[in-house]
Amino acid sequence: MLSGWRVMSEDKTRARFGRTLKDIRKRRGLSQFQLAIKLGKTPSKIAQYEVGKRNPTRRSIAEIATTLKATPDEHDELLMAAGFMPEHIEIAEDATAAVRLALRGHKHISEEDKQRILDIVAEIEARQKTDGV
């Protein structure tokens, strides 16, 4: 089944998931201890996730997302950070929209650079329409 498919190496997966979990947890104003209590897990398990020493399962991610009251985008961010396919896939109407969706979760790309990329894609789309492609 495709929903369980991982799309990144295990080391990168654990590290990226840990950073993403920590970011969302902090946005909610929770400590590792508070999140662990809400999840019925040990604080050390949360710490292991956040430092990249433990791999989450899809089920664990769903429990964490529910406990954090994650938005669909945040849930997908956790899934993708762990190397899983997202659940809330949006279908883009055109290339610009598809690229916008792809760039949405990339915090390492500045907003200015994201806009440059979108401008290039929009320019290519406009040229293709003019050329009848």
Secondary structure, 3 states (H helix, E strand, C coil): CHHHCECCCHHHHHHHHHHHHHHHHHHCCCCHHHHHHHHCCCHHHHHHHHCCCCCCCHHHHHHHHHHCCCCHHHHHHHHHHCCECCCCCCCCCCHHHHHHHHHHCCCCCCHHHHHHHHHHHHHHHHHHHHHCC
